[in-house]
Amino acid sequence: MKLALDGKVAIVTGAGSGIGRAMALAMAEAGAAVAVVGRTLAKVEAVAGEIVASGGQALPVQADVSHSADVQAAVDATTATYGGIDILVNNAGISPSGRVTDITPAEWDECMAVDLRSVFLGARAAIPVMQVRGGGVILSTAGTFGLRAASNKAAYSTAKAGVINLTRAIALDYGPDQIRCNVICPGYVDTPLTAGVPPADRDRFLAATQPLPSVIQAPDVAALAVYLASDAARMITGQVFVIDGGQQAGLYQP
């Protein structure tokens, strides 16, 4: 079965750069019309422009995914433009550092809103549209810190763990509606989010923790997203997919 998304309509959040941009480009290349969603209009317009220049269909949408009205507006705009929604990718997120005694309640709340509440809001807005279409796919990016907590990442680790169990709950509740819901957990990926890490520090970390020697690239994660969104994965739901070069295969000391 081909990994084709011909005739599908996808929403990708956090699509202005990094993994989200790669997912939007890959889904468009596979044949989907893509709503490119992000907080910075210039960035989502640039990604949408790349898609259109390559012969695809794209709609740039400026939205803060932690705000219910913005999420609903993005779903409404996509539905009005393309007639429905088949794929929702909840990729937007932030990655604050800090222990529970270091971060403020406001910082905790912001992380929960952007990394976890946004998944709830996205699913809540998109599922009724998918039900009308006869089914759909919801993918969320959690990261390996959702599987195992990391030091100095209290809020982020908690939010991403929540994304994993929320995904399972959605899969159970809406499977009868032919709506599949899965999580992608990337490890260390070469993106603007990690650009500030000195290459020497990155290489030492990966050598100590990742069996495969290459640095994961955003298109590697996007390829997995296209597979999970396609009919080739039609019987896969409620699952966690790790793409980390083998880090979670054993114990390590970063």
C-alpha positions in Angstrom: 0.0 0.0 0.0 1.4 3.4 -1.0 2.1 6.0 1.6 -0.2 8.5 -0.2 -2.4 11.2 1.2 -4.0 12.2 -2.0 -7.3 14.0 -1.5 -6.7 14.4 2.3 -6.8 17.6 4.3 -4.3 18.1 7.1 -3.7 20.6 9.8 -0.2 20.8 11.2 0.5 23.1 14.2 3.9 24.5 15.0 4.5 24.3 11.3 6.6 27.4 10.9 9.9 25.7 11.5 11.6 22.5 12.6 9.6 19.2 12.8 6.3 20.9 12.1 7.6 22.5 8.9 9.0 19.1 7.8 5.7 17.4 8.5 3.7 20.0 6.5 6.1 19.7 3.6 6.0 15.9 3.6 2.3 15.7 3.9 1.9 18.1 1.0 4.4 16.1 -1.1 2.3 13.0 -0.3 -0.8 14.7 -1.8 -2.5 16.4 1.1 -3.8 19.9 1.2 -2.2 21.4 4.4 -3.2 24.1 6.8 0.1 25.5 8.0 -0.6 26.7 11.6 1.7 28.7 13.8 2.0 31.8 16.0 4.2 33.8 13.6 2.4 34.7 10.4 5.5 35.3 8.4 6.8 31.8 9.2 3.7 29.9 8.3 3.3 32.0 5.1 6.8 31.1 4.1 6.2 27.4 4.6 2.8 27.6 2.8 4.6 29.4 0.0 7.1 26.5 -0.3 4.3 24.1 -0.7 2.5 26.1 -3.3 5.7 26.7 -5.2 6.1 22.9 -5.4 2.7 22.4 -6.8 0.8 21.7 -3.6 -2.1 23.2 -1.7 -1.5 25.1 1.5 -3.3 27.6 3.8 -1.3 29.7 6.2 -3.1 30.2 9.5 -1.8 32.3 12.4 -3.0 30.8 15.7 -1.9 30.4 19.3 -2.8 26.7 20.0 -3.2 27.3 23.7 -6.3 29.5 23.0 -9.5 27.8 22.3 -10.8 30.5 20.0 -7.7 30.4 17.9 -7.8 26.6 17.5 -11.5 26.7 16.6 -10.8 29.4 14.1 -8.0 27.4 12.5 -10.3 24.3 12.2 -13.1 26.5 10.8 -10.8 28.2 8.2 -9.5 24.8 7.1 -12.9 23.3 6.8 -14.2 26.4 4.9 -11.3 26.3 2.4 -11.0 22.5 1.8 -14.3 21.1 2.8 -13.2 19.1 5.9 -10.3 17.7 7.9 -8.8 14.2 7.7 -5.5 14.7 9.6 -4.7 16.8 12.7 -1.0 17.0 13.7 -0.6 18.5 17.2 3.1 19.4 17.0 3.3 22.9 18.5 5.2 23.0 21.8 7.7 24.7 24.1 10.5 23.1 26.1 11.1 25.1 29.3 13.8 24.0 31.8 13.6 24.0 35.5 12.9 21.9 38.6 9.6 22.4 40.5 11.2 24.7 43.0 12.8 26.8 40.2 9.8 27.5 37.9 6.9 29.8 38.7 3.3 28.7 38.6 2.9 31.0 35.5 5.7 29.1 33.7 4.1 25.8 34.7 0.7 26.9 33.4 2.2 28.1 30.1 3.9 24.8 29.5 0.7 22.9 30.3 -1.3 25.2 28.0 1.0 25.0 25.0 2.2 21.4 25.2 -0.9 19.6 26.6 -4.0 21.7 26.6 -3.4 22.4 22.9 -3.8 18.7 22.1 -7.1 18.7 23.9 -8.3 21.8 22.2 -7.2 20.6 18.8 -8.9 17.2 19.2 -12.1 18.8 20.6 -12.4 21.1 17.6 -11.3 18.6 14.8 -13.1 15.4 15.9 -16.7 16.6 15.0 -15.4 17.5 11.5 -13.7 14.1 11.2 -16.9 12.4 12.3 -18.7 14.0 9.4 -16.0 12.8 7.0 -16.4 9.2 8.4 -13.0 9.1 10.2 -9.6 10.7 10.5 -6.2 10.7 12.1 -4.8 12.6 15.0 -1.1 12.6 15.6 0.7 14.4 18.5 4.4 15.0 19.2 5.4 14.1 22.7 9.1 13.4 22.8 11.0 10.8 24.8 10.8 13.0 28.0 7.1 12.0 28.0 8.3 8.4 28.4 11.0 9.0 31.0 11.4 12.2 32.9 14.5 14.2 32.6 16.2 16.3 35.3 15.6 20.0 35.2 12.5 19.4 32.9 9.7 19.0 35.4 6.9 20.9 33.5 7.9 19.6 30.1 8.2 16.0 31.1 4.8 16.1 32.9 3.0 17.8 29.9 4.4 15.3 27.4 3.5 12.3 29.6 0.0 13.8 29.6 -0.1 13.9 25.8 0.6 10.2 25.7 -2.3 9.2 27.9 -4.6 11.8 26.4 -3.8 10.1 23.0 -4.7 6.7 24.4 -8.0 8.1 25.8 -8.9 9.6 22.4 -8.1 6.4 20.6 -10.4 4.4 22.9 -13.2 6.9 22.8 -13.3 7.6 19.1 -12.1 4.4 17.5 -15.7 3.4 16.8 -15.8 6.6 14.6 -12.8 5.4 12.6 -10.6 8.1 14.2 -7.1 6.9 14.9 -4.9 8.7 17.4 -1.1 8.0 17.9 1.9 9.7 19.4 5.4 10.3 18.0 8.2 10.6 20.5 11.4 12.0 18.9 14.7 12.0 20.6 17.4 14.6 19.9 16.5 16.2 16.5 18.5 18.7 14.6 16.0 21.7 14.6 16.1 25.4 15.5 15.1 24.3 19.0 18.4 22.6 19.5 20.5 25.0 17.4 22.0 26.6 20.5 23.6 23.4 21.6 27.4 23.5 20.8 28.2 20.7 18.3 30.9 19.2 20.5 28.4 18.9 23.4 25.8 17.4 21.1 28.2 14.9 19.7 29.4 13.8 23.2 25.7 13.4 24.3 24.8 11.4 21.3 27.9 9.2 21.5 27.0 8.4 25.1 23.3 7.8 24.7 22.3 7.0 21.0 23.4 3.7 19.4 22.9 4.9 15.9 25.6 7.5 15.0 23.6 9.9 12.8 21.8 13.0 14.1 18.1 12.7 13.6 16.7 15.2 11.1 13.3 16.7 11.0 12.4 14.9 7.7 13.0 11.6 9.5 10.2 12.4 11.9 8.0 13.7 9.1 8.3 10.4 7.2 6.9 8.5 10.2 4.1 11.0 10.5 3.2 10.5 6.8 3.1 6.7 7.4 0.9 7.0 10.4 -1.5 9.4 8.6 -1.8 7.1 5.6 -4.1 4.1 5.0 -1.0 1.9 5.4 -1.4 2.4 9.2 -5.2 1.9 9.1 -5.2 -0.5 12.1 -2.8 1.4 14.3 -4.2 3.5 17.1 -3.4 4.4 20.7 0.3 3.7 20.2 3.5 5.5 21.0 6.2 5.6 18.2 9.7 6.4 19.3 12.2 7.8 16.8 15.4 8.3 18.9 18.2 6.4 17.2 17.9 3.7 19.9 18.2 5.8 23.1 15.3 4.2 24.8 16.6 0.7 24.1 18.6 0.7 27.3 19.9 2.6 30.3 22.3 5.4 29.7 24.0 8.2 31.6 23.9 11.5 29.7 
